[in-house]
Amino acid sequence: MAVGEELLRRKILHNVAEIAGDGEGAFRMFRVPQRLLPQLNEALRGRVCSPAGMELRFRMKSSSVRLRLRRQPEVGHPVFTSRTMVATGIFRGDFQDSWLALEEGENELEIKPCPAETVKLLMSVVKNSPTGRRFSPELTRIVLPPFIELRLVEVDGEIEAPRPEDLPSCGCLVYGSSITQGAYTPLGSGTFPAVIGRELGVDVWNLGFGGGAFLEPELAEWIVSRRDWKFAVLELGANLFHLPPEEFRKKVRKFLTFFAADSERRRVFILDLLPNTGEIRGAELEKAAAFRRVVREETASADAAANGGKGLLLHLEYASLLPDVTGYSTDLLHPASHAFETIGRGLAAQIRERLLAAGENLR
C-alpha cells in the first residue's frame, strides 16, 4: 500500500507540488507549494487542489491495483454540482483504455494489468504515430479530471515508479485561467494544455486556476525556478479584465520580468484573450482590443530585455482560434468541451513552427 509523500517522492504523482493529510483519512494534492498560498489570491487558493493536469503514473507489478479517491462537494458553483459528471481516465501510455465516472464521496477504482500481448502490439504500432511515442504502453496513467477537488485516500497494490524511458524527455508548463484549467470539460485529456501535449509529443504541467490568474510575481518566480519544463505557455488577462488597461499593463510587465530573466533561456509563448462575454455582445470591444495590445507590447518589450537575446518570449495568435460563437458554453466566456481540441491544435501548430524556426528539438 502506498500513500502520501511516498507517491510524491517516487514521482508517481504528476503535477503535484505538495501533498498533505486532511485529518479525515485522505490527502490533499496541491499544484502550488503551500508556503506560497498566503501571497496568492483567494480564487487560486480555492482551485489549487483541483486536479487539472494531475496523474498517477506507474508500472503494475501485481494482479490488480485498487485506487481510492474522495470527490469533494462543490459548493456554490453555478455549473459544477454534486451531479456534474467528471471521469478518471485509464491510459496505457498514450492509449486510452477506459473512463470511470466519479461520484461525490469515496470512489474505489480497480485497475487490472494490460495483457502482455496488447502491450507488445501497442509498442509496435505507436512507432507509426506522427509525433512518436510520448509514454510507454507499459506505463499505466490515471488521468484525473480538471475540476472538482479529489483527495487521495490510498493506492493498494504493488507498483513501480515510472522509468525515465517511460516518459517524454520534453515538458511544457501552461499557466492561466479556468480556460487553461479546463472548464467545462469533464475529462483531464480534454483541456487545451493536454491537446498541446499530444500534438507536440511532450509532457504537460497544468497551472490553470479558475478565476485566479492574477499574475502574482511570487508565482512567476516559483514557475521560473522550476527545472522540469522546457517551454511555457502563459494565458494572460482573462481574470483581470475588471482592471483598467494601464493597471493590467503594470501586472503583465512585472510578471513577464521573471521569465525574461530566466537563466535557462527557455521559450515562453504568451496568449492574450479569447473573445469574452462583453466583447461578443459588442459592449467592450475597445477594452478587449486595449488588453490584447498591452499583451503584445509587453511581450515584445520583455523579449527585447530577455537574457540571451530576442526570440525567447513570443506572442501567439489566440483570439481567432475560436471564430464560431457556438464553440462557447452558454456563459459566452468558457469554450465548450469540443472547442478545446481546436484551440489546442491551433496553439500547438504555432509553437511547433516557432520552435523549429529556432532550431529547437522537442525530443
C-alpha positions as a Markdown table, in Angstrom:
| # | Residue | x | y | z |
|---|---|---|---|---|
| 1 | Met | 0.0 | 0.0 | 0.0 |
| 2 | Ala | 1.3 | 3.4 | -1.0 |
| 3 | Val | 0.1 | 6.8 | 0.1 |
| 4 | Gly | 1.0 | 10.4 | 0.5 |
| 5 | Glu | 4.6 | 11.6 | 0.5 |
| 6 | Glu | 5.9 | 8.2 | -0.8 |
| 7 | Leu | 3.9 | 8.6 | -4.0 |
| 8 | Leu | 5.2 | 12.1 | -4.5 |
| 9 | Arg | 8.8 | 11.1 | -3.7 |
| 10 | Arg | 8.7 | 8.3 | -6.2 |
| 11 | Lys | 7.3 | 10.6 | -8.9 |
| 12 | Ile | 4.2 | 8.5 | -9.2 |
| 13 | Leu | 2.1 | 11.7 | -8.8 |
| 14 | His | 2.4 | 14.1 | -11.7 |
| 15 | Asn | 1.6 | 17.9 | -11.5 |
| 16 | Val | 1.5 | 17.7 | -7.7 |
| 17 | Ala | 3.8 | 20.1 | -5.9 |
| 18 | Glu | 2.9 | 19.0 | -2.3 |
| 19 | Ile | 0.6 | 16.5 | -0.6 |
| 20 | Ala | -0.8 | 16.8 | 2.9 |
| 21 | Gly | -3.1 | 14.9 | 5.1 |
| 22 | Asp | -6.6 | 16.4 | 5.6 |
| 23 | Gly | -7.2 | 15.0 | 9.1 |
| 24 | Glu | -10.1 | 12.9 | 7.7 |
| 25 | Gly | -8.1 | 9.9 | 6.3 |
| 26 | Ala | -7.3 | 11.4 | 2.9 |
| 27 | Phe | -4.6 | 13.5 | 1.3 |
| 28 | Arg | -5.0 | 16.9 | -0.4 |
| 29 | Met | -2.9 | 17.3 | -3.5 |
| 30 | Phe | -1.6 | 20.9 | -4.2 |
| 31 | Arg | -0.4 | 22.1 | -7.6 |
| 32 | Val | 1.4 | 25.0 | -5.9 |
| 33 | Pro | 3.5 | 24.8 | -2.7 |
| 34 | Gln | 1.5 | 25.7 | 0.4 |
| 35 | Arg | 4.1 | 28.3 | 1.5 |
| 36 | Leu | 3.1 | 30.5 | -1.4 |
| 37 | Leu | -0.6 | 30.4 | -0.9 |
| 38 | Pro | -0.8 | 33.3 | 1.7 |
| 39 | Gln | 0.7 | 35.6 | -1.0 |
| 40 | Leu | -1.8 | 34.4 | -3.7 |
| 41 | Asn | -5.4 | 35.3 | -4.4 |
| 42 | Glu | -8.4 | 33.7 | -2.9 |
| 43 | Ala | -9.7 | 32.2 | -6.1 |
| 44 | Leu | -6.4 | 30.5 | -6.8 |
| 45 | Arg | -6.3 | 29.1 | -3.3 |
| 46 | Gly | -9.7 | 27.6 | -3.9 |
| 47 | Arg | -8.6 | 25.8 | -7.1 |
| 48 | Val | -5.0 | 24.8 | -6.1 |
| 49 | Cys | -6.2 | 21.3 | -5.2 |
| 50 | Ser | -8.4 | 20.9 | -8.3 |
| 51 | Pro | -6.6 | 18.0 | -10.2 |
| 52 | Ala | -6.2 | 19.7 | -13.6 |
| 53 | Gly | -3.2 | 18.0 | -15.2 |
| 54 | Met | -2.7 | 15.6 | -12.3 |
| 55 | Glu | -2.0 | 12.0 | -13.0 |
| 56 | Leu | -0.9 | 8.8 | -11.1 |
| 57 | Arg | 1.7 | 7.1 | -13.2 |
| 58 | Phe | 3.1 | 3.6 | -12.5 |
| 59 | Arg | 4.1 | 0.2 | -13.8 |
| 60 | Met | 1.9 | -2.5 | -12.5 |
| 61 | Lys | 3.6 | -5.4 | -10.6 |
| 62 | Ser | 0.5 | -7.1 | -9.1 |
| 63 | Ser | -2.6 | -8.6 | -10.5 |
| 64 | Ser | -4.6 | -5.5 | -9.6 |
| 65 | Val | -4.3 | -2.1 | -8.1 |
| 66 | Arg | -7.1 | -0.5 | -6.1 |
| 67 | Leu | -7.2 | 3.3 | -6.0 |
| 68 | Arg | -9.4 | 5.1 | -3.6 |
| 69 | Leu | -10.3 | 8.7 | -4.3 |
| 70 | Arg | -12.6 | 11.0 | -2.5 |
| 71 | Arg | -14.6 | 13.5 | -4.6 |
| 72 | Gln | -15.3 | 16.6 | -2.5 |
| 73 | Pro | -18.6 | 18.5 | -2.6 |
| 74 | Glu | -18.7 | 21.6 | -4.9 |
| 75 | Val | -20.4 | 24.4 | -3.0 |
| 76 | Gly | -21.9 | 27.5 | -4.6 |
| 77 | His | -20.8 | 26.9 | -8.2 |
| 78 | Pro | -23.4 | 27.6 | -10.9 |
| 79 | Val | -22.2 | 24.7 | -13.2 |
| 80 | Phe | -20.3 | 22.2 | -11.0 |
| 81 | Thr | -22.6 | 20.5 | -8.6 |
| 82 | Ser | -22.8 | 17.1 | -6.9 |
| 83 | Arg | -24.5 | 15.8 | -10.1 |
| 84 | Thr | -21.8 | 17.1 | -12.6 |
| 85 | Met | -20.2 | 14.3 | -14.5 |
| 86 | Val | -16.4 | 14.0 | -14.1 |
| 87 | Ala | -14.4 | 11.0 | -15.0 |
| 88 | Thr | -11.0 | 9.5 | -14.4 |
| 89 | Gly | -9.2 | 8.1 | -17.5 |
| 90 | Ile | -7.2 | 4.9 | -17.5 |
| 91 | Phe | -4.4 | 5.1 | -20.1 |
| 92 | Arg | -1.7 | 2.6 | -21.1 |
| 93 | Gly | 1.0 | 5.0 | -22.2 |
| 94 | Asp | -0.7 | 7.2 | -24.9 |
| 95 | Phe | -3.6 | 4.8 | -25.5 |
| 96 | Gln | -6.9 | 5.3 | -23.8 |
| 97 | Asp | -8.2 | 2.2 | -22.0 |
| 98 | Ser | -11.4 | 3.2 | -20.2 |
| 99 | Trp | -13.1 | 6.1 | -18.4 |
| 100 | Leu | -14.6 | 5.7 | -14.9 |
| 101 | Ala | -17.2 | 8.1 | -13.5 |
| 102 | Leu | -16.5 | 9.6 | -10.1 |
| 103 | Glu | -19.4 | 10.2 | -7.7 |
| 104 | Glu | -19.4 | 12.6 | -4.8 |
| 105 | Gly | -17.8 | 10.9 | -1.8 |
| 106 | Glu | -15.4 | 7.9 | -1.8 |
| 107 | Asn | -14.7 | 6.0 | -5.0 |
| 108 | Glu | -12.8 | 2.8 | -5.4 |
| 109 | Leu | -11.3 | 2.0 | -8.7 |
| 110 | Glu | -9.8 | -1.4 | -9.6 |
| 111 | Ile | -7.2 | -1.4 | -12.3 |
| 112 | Lys | -6.1 | -4.6 | -14.0 |
| 113 | Pro | -2.8 | -5.0 | -15.9 |
| 114 | Cys | -2.9 | -4.6 | -19.6 |
| 115 | Pro | -2.4 | -8.0 | -21.2 |
| 116 | Ala | 1.3 | -8.6 | -22.3 |
| 117 | Glu | 0.3 | -9.3 | -25.9 |
| 118 | Thr | -1.6 | -6.0 | -26.1 |
| 119 | Val | 1.3 | -4.0 | -24.6 |
| 120 | Lys | 3.6 | -5.6 | -27.2 |
| 121 | Leu | 1.2 | -4.7 | -30.0 |
| 122 | Leu | 0.8 | -1.1 | -28.8 |
| 123 | Met | 4.6 | -0.7 | -28.5 |
| 124 | Ser | 4.9 | -1.8 | -32.1 |
| 125 | Val | 2.2 | 0.3 | -33.7 |
| 126 | Val | 3.0 | 3.6 | -31.8 |
| 127 | Lys | 6.1 | 3.8 | -33.9 |
| 128 | Asn | 3.8 | 4.9 | -36.7 |
| 129 | Ser | 2.5 | 7.9 | -34.8 |
| 130 | Pro | 3.4 | 11.3 | -36.4 |
| 131 | Thr | 4.6 | 12.7 | -33.1 |
| 132 | Gly | 6.2 | 9.4 | -32.0 |
| 133 | Arg | 5.7 | 7.8 | -28.6 |
| 134 | Arg | 5.2 | 10.0 | -25.6 |
| 135 | Phe | 4.6 | 7.4 | -22.9 |
| 136 | Ser | 5.5 | 3.8 | -22.9 |
| 137 | Pro | 2.4 | 1.4 | -23.1 |
| 138 | Glu | 4.0 | -0.4 | -20.2 |
| 139 | Leu | 3.1 | 2.7 | -18.1 |
| 140 | Thr | -0.4 | 2.9 | -16.6 |
| 141 | Arg | -1.6 | 6.5 | -16.3 |
| 142 | Ile | -4.6 | 7.5 | -14.2 |
| 143 | Val | -5.6 | 10.9 | -15.7 |
| 144 | Leu | -7.7 | 12.9 | -13.2 |
| 145 | Pro | -10.4 | 15.4 | -14.2 |
| 146 | Pro | -9.7 | 19.1 | -14.3 |
| 147 | Phe | -12.3 | 20.5 | -12.0 |
| 148 | Ile | -13.8 | 19.4 | -8.6 |
| 149 | Glu | -11.3 | 18.6 | -5.9 |
| 150 | Leu | -10.3 | 15.0 | -5.5 |
| 151 | Arg | -8.5 | 13.7 | -2.4 |
| 152 | Leu | -6.3 | 10.6 | -2.5 |
| 153 | Val | -7.1 | 8.0 | 0.1 |
| 154 | Glu | -4.8 | 5.1 | -0.8 |
| 155 | Val | -3.2 | 3.1 | -3.6 |
| 156 | Asp | -3.3 | -0.6 | -2.8 |
| 157 | Gly | -1.2 | -2.9 | -4.9 |
| 158 | Glu | 2.4 | -3.4 | -6.0 |
| 159 | Ile | 3.5 | -0.7 | -8.3 |
| 160 | Glu | 6.8 | 0.6 | -9.7 |
| 161 | Ala | 7.6 | 4.2 | -10.3 |
| 162 | Pro | 8.0 | 5.4 | -13.9 |
| 163 | Arg | 11.3 | 4.8 | -15.6 |
| 164 | Pro | 13.0 | 7.7 | -17.5 |
| 165 | Glu | 12.3 | 5.9 | -20.8 |
| 166 | Asp | 8.6 | 5.7 | -20.0 |
| 167 | Leu | 8.2 | 9.5 | -20.1 |
| 168 | Pro | 8.6 | 12.3 | -22.6 |
| 169 | Ser | 12.0 | 14.0 | -22.5 |
| 170 | Cys | 10.5 | 17.5 | -23.0 |
| 171 | Gly | 7.9 | 19.2 | -20.9 |
| 172 | Cys | 5.5 | 22.2 | -21.3 |
| 173 | Leu | 4.1 | 24.3 | -18.4 |
| 174 | Val | 0.8 | 26.1 | -19.0 |
| 175 | Tyr | -0.4 | 28.9 | -16.7 |
| 176 | Gly | -3.7 | 30.7 | -16.9 |
| 177 | Ser | -7.4 | 31.0 | -16.0 |
| 178 | Ser | -10.3 | 28.5 | -15.9 |
| 179 | Ile | -9.9 | 28.2 | -19.7 |
| 180 | Thr | -6.4 | 26.7 | -19.1 |
| 181 | Gln | -7.7 | 24.7 | -16.2 |
| 182 | Gly | -10.3 | 23.1 | -18.4 |
| 183 | Ala | -13.8 | 24.5 | -17.7 |
| 184 | Tyr | -16.1 | 22.9 | -18.9 |
| 185 | Thr | -14.7 | 19.6 | -19.9 |
| 186 | Pro | -15.2 | 16.5 | -17.6 |
| 187 | Leu | -12.0 | 14.9 | -18.9 |
| 188 | Gly | -8.4 | 15.6 | -18.0 |
| 189 | Ser | -7.4 | 14.7 | -21.5 |
| 190 | Gly | -9.8 | 17.3 | -22.9 |
| 191 | Thr | -8.1 | 20.5 | -21.8 |
| 192 | Phe | -6.2 | 22.6 | -24.4 |
| 193 | Pro | -2.9 | 22.1 | -22.5 |
| 194 | Ala | -3.5 | 18.3 | -22.8 |
| 195 | Val | -4.1 | 18.7 | -26.5 |
| 196 | Ile | -0.8 | 20.7 | -26.9 |
| 197 | Gly | 1.0 | 17.8 | -25.2 |
| 198 | Arg | -0.5 | 15.2 | -27.6 |
| 199 | Glu | 0.1 | 17.3 | -30.7 |
| 200 | Leu | 3.8 | 18.1 | -29.8 |
| 201 | Gly | 4.6 | 14.8 | -28.1 |
| 202 | Val | 5.6 | 16.5 | -24.8 |
| 203 | Asp | 4.7 | 16.2 | -21.1 |
| 204 | Val | 2.4 | 18.9 | -19.6 |
| 205 | Trp | 2.1 | 20.7 | -16.3 |
| 206 | Asn | -1.3 | 22.5 | -16.0 |
| 207 | Leu | -1.4 | 25.6 | -13.7 |
| 208 | Gly | -4.8 | 26.9 | -14.7 |
| 209 | Phe | -6.8 | 28.4 | -11.9 |
| 210 | Gly | -10.5 | 29.2 | -12.4 |
| 211 | Gly | -10.9 | 32.9 | -11.6 |
| 212 | Gly | -7.3 | 33.1 | -10.1 |
| 213 | Ala | -4.8 | 34.0 | -12.9 |
| 214 | Phe | -3.9 | 37.3 | -11.2 |
| 215 | Leu | -0.2 | 37.3 | -12.4 |
| 216 | Glu | 1.3 | 37.4 | -8.9 |
| 217 | Pro | 5.1 | 38.0 | -9.0 |
| 218 | Glu | 5.6 | 35.3 | -6.3 |
| 219 | Leu | 4.0 | 32.7 | -8.6 |
| 220 | Ala | 6.1 | 33.8 | -11.6 |
| 221 | Glu | 9.3 | 33.5 | -9.6 |
| 222 | Trp | 8.4 | 29.9 | -8.5 |
| 223 | Ile | 7.5 | 28.9 | -12.0 |
| 224 | Val | 10.8 | 30.2 | -13.4 |
| 225 | Ser | 12.7 | 28.4 | -10.5 |
| 226 | Arg | 11.4 | 25.0 | -11.7 |
| 227 | Arg | 13.6 | 23.0 | -13.9 |
| 228 | Asp | 11.1 | 20.4 | -15.2 |
| 229 | Trp | 9.7 | 22.4 | -18.2 |
| 230 | Lys | 11.4 | 23.3 | -21.4 |
| 231 | Phe | 8.9 | 25.8 | -22.7 |
| 232 | Ala | 5.9 | 27.6 | -21.2 |
| 233 | Val | 2.6 | 29.0 | -22.3 |
| 234 | Leu | 1.1 | 31.9 | -20.3 |
| 235 | Glu | -2.6 | 32.9 | -20.7 |
| 236 | Leu | -2.8 | 36.5 | -19.5 |
| 237 | Gly | -5.8 | 38.7 | -19.0 |
| 238 | Ala | -9.0 | 36.7 | -18.6 |
| 239 | Asn | -9.2 | 37.1 | -14.9 |
| 240 | Leu | -8.0 | 40.7 | -14.8 |
| 241 | Phe | -10.5 | 42.2 | -17.3 |
| 242 | His | -12.1 | 44.2 | -14.5 |
| 243 | Leu | -8.9 | 46.4 | -14.3 |
| 244 | Pro | -8.2 | 49.5 | -16.4 |
| 245 | Pro | -5.8 | 48.6 | -19.2 |
| 246 | Glu | -2.9 | 50.6 | -17.7 |
| 247 | Glu | -3.2 | 48.7 | -14.4 |
| 248 | Phe | -3.3 | 45.5 | -16.3 |
| 249 | Arg | -0.1 | 46.6 | -18.2 |
| 250 | Lys | 1.8 | 47.0 | -14.9 |
| 251 | Lys | 0.9 | 43.5 | -13.8 |
| 252 | Val | 1.8 | 42.0 | -17.2 |
| 253 | Arg | 5.1 | 43.9 | -17.2 |
| 254 | Lys | 6.1 | 42.7 | -13.7 |
| 255 | Phe | 5.0 | 39.1 | -14.3 |
| 256 | Leu | 7.0 | 38.8 | -17.6 |
| 257 | Thr | 10.1 | 40.3 | -16.0 |
| 258 | Phe | 10.8 | 36.9 | -14.3 |
| 259 | Phe | 10.6 | 35.0 | -17.5 |
| 260 | Ala | 12.8 | 37.4 | -19.4 |
| 261 | Ala | 15.4 | 37.0 | -16.7 |
| 262 | Asp | 15.3 | 33.2 | -16.8 |
| 263 | Ser | 18.9 | 31.9 | -16.6 |
| 264 | Glu | 17.8 | 28.8 | -18.6 |
| 265 | Arg | 16.8 | 30.9 | -21.6 |
| 266 | Arg | 13.6 | 28.9 | -22.1 |
| 267 | Arg | 11.0 | 29.8 | -24.7 |
| 268 | Val | 7.8 | 31.3 | -23.3 |
| 269 | Phe | 4.7 | 31.7 | -25.5 |
| 270 | Ile | 2.2 | 34.4 | -24.5 |
| 271 | Leu | -1.6 | 34.4 | -25.0 |
| 272 | Asp | -3.9 | 37.3 | -24.5 |
| 273 | Leu | -7.7 | 37.0 | -24.6 |
| 274 | Leu | -10.3 | 34.8 | -26.2 |
| 275 | Pro | -13.4 | 37.0 | -27.1 |
| 276 | Asn | -15.3 | 37.3 | -23.8 |
| 277 | Thr | -18.9 | 37.9 | -22.9 |
| 278 | Gly | -18.8 | 41.7 | -23.1 |
| 279 | Glu | -16.9 | 41.7 | -26.4 |
| 280 | Ile | -19.2 | 39.1 | -28.0 |
| 281 | Arg | -22.2 | 41.3 | -27.0 |
| 282 | Gly | -20.4 | 44.3 | -28.6 |
| 283 | Ala | -20.1 | 46.3 | -25.4 |
| 284 | Glu | -16.4 | 46.1 | -24.6 |
| 285 | Leu | -14.7 | 45.9 | -28.0 |
| 286 | Glu | -12.3 | 48.8 | -27.3 |
| 287 | Lys | -11.2 | 47.5 | -23.9 |
| 288 | Ala | -10.6 | 44.0 | -25.3 |
| 289 | Ala | -8.5 | 45.4 | -28.0 |
| 290 | Ala | -6.6 | 47.5 | -25.5 |
| 291 | Phe | -5.9 | 44.4 | -23.4 |
| 292 | Arg | -4.6 | 42.5 | -26.4 |
| 293 | Arg | -2.4 | 45.4 | -27.4 |
| 294 | Val | -1.0 | 45.5 | -23.8 |
| 295 | Val | 0.0 | 41.8 | -24.0 |
| 296 | Arg | 1.6 | 42.2 | -27.5 |
| 297 | Glu | 3.6 | 45.3 | -26.5 |
| 298 | Glu | 4.7 | 44.0 | -23.1 |
| 299 | Thr | 5.7 | 40.6 | -24.7 |
| 300 | Ala | 7.8 | 42.4 | -27.2 |
| 301 | Ser | 9.4 | 44.6 | -24.5 |
| 302 | Ala | 10.2 | 41.7 | -22.3 |
| 303 | Asp | 11.6 | 39.8 | -25.2 |
| 304 | Ala | 13.9 | 42.7 | -26.0 |
| 305 | Ala | 15.2 | 42.6 | -22.5 |
| 306 | Ala | 15.4 | 38.8 | -22.2 |
| 307 | Asn | 18.5 | 37.0 | -21.0 |
| 308 | Gly | 20.2 | 35.7 | -24.2 |
| 309 | Gly | 18.6 | 38.0 | -26.7 |
| 310 | Lys | 15.4 | 38.2 | -28.7 |
| 311 | Gly | 13.0 | 35.4 | -29.6 |
| 312 | Leu | 12.6 | 33.9 | -26.2 |
| 313 | Leu | 9.2 | 35.5 | -25.3 |
| 314 | Leu | 6.8 | 35.2 | -28.2 |
| 315 | His | 3.1 | 36.3 | -28.6 |
| 316 | Leu | 0.8 | 33.7 | -30.2 |
| 317 | Glu | -2.4 | 34.3 | -32.1 |
| 318 | Tyr | -5.2 | 33.2 | -29.7 |
| 319 | Ala | -8.4 | 35.3 | -30.2 |
| 320 | Ser | -9.1 | 34.0 | -33.7 |
| 321 | Leu | -8.8 | 30.3 | -32.7 |
| 322 | Leu | -12.5 | 30.2 | -31.7 |
| 323 | Pro | -14.2 | 32.0 | -34.6 |
| 324 | Asp | -17.7 | 30.4 | -34.2 |
| 325 | Val | -19.8 | 31.5 | -31.1 |
| 326 | Thr | -21.3 | 28.0 | -31.0 |
| 327 | Gly | -17.8 | 26.9 | -29.7 |
| 328 | Tyr | -18.7 | 28.6 | -26.4 |
| 329 | Ser | -20.7 | 27.5 | -23.4 |
| 330 | Thr | -23.8 | 29.4 | -22.6 |
| 331 | Asp | -21.9 | 31.9 | -20.5 |
| 332 | Leu | -20.2 | 33.1 | -23.7 |
| 333 | Leu | -16.9 | 33.0 | -21.8 |
| 334 | His | -15.7 | 29.5 | -21.5 |
| 335 | Pro | -15.2 | 27.3 | -24.6 |
| 336 | Ala | -17.4 | 24.3 | -24.9 |
| 337 | Ser | -15.7 | 21.0 | -24.3 |
| 338 | His | -15.3 | 20.2 | -28.0 |
| 339 | Ala | -13.6 | 23.6 | -28.7 |
| 340 | Phe | -10.6 | 22.8 | -26.6 |
| 341 | Glu | -9.4 | 20.5 | -29.3 |
| 342 | Thr | -9.5 | 23.3 | -31.8 |
| 343 | Ile | -7.7 | 25.7 | -29.5 |
| 344 | Gly | -5.0 | 23.2 | -28.5 |
| 345 | Arg | -4.2 | 22.2 | -32.1 |
| 346 | Gly | -4.1 | 25.9 | -33.2 |
| 347 | Leu | -1.6 | 26.8 | -30.5 |
| 348 | Ala | 0.4 | 23.6 | -31.0 |
| 349 | Ala | 0.9 | 24.4 | -34.7 |
| 350 | Gln | 2.2 | 27.9 | -33.8 |
| 351 | Ile | 4.5 | 26.6 | -31.1 |
| 352 | Arg | 5.9 | 23.9 | -33.4 |
| 353 | Glu | 6.6 | 26.4 | -36.1 |
| 354 | Arg | 8.4 | 28.8 | -33.8 |
| 355 | Leu | 10.5 | 26.1 | -32.2 |
| 356 | Leu | 11.5 | 24.6 | -35.5 |
| 357 | Ala | 12.4 | 28.1 | -36.8 |
| 358 | Ala | 14.7 | 28.5 | -33.8 |
| 359 | Gly | 16.3 | 25.1 | -34.4 |
| 360 | Glu | 14.9 | 23.6 | -31.2 |
| 361 | Asn | 14.1 | 19.9 | -30.8 |
| 362 | Leu | 11.1 | 18.7 | -28.8 |
| 363 | Arg | 12.8 | 15.4 | -28.2 |
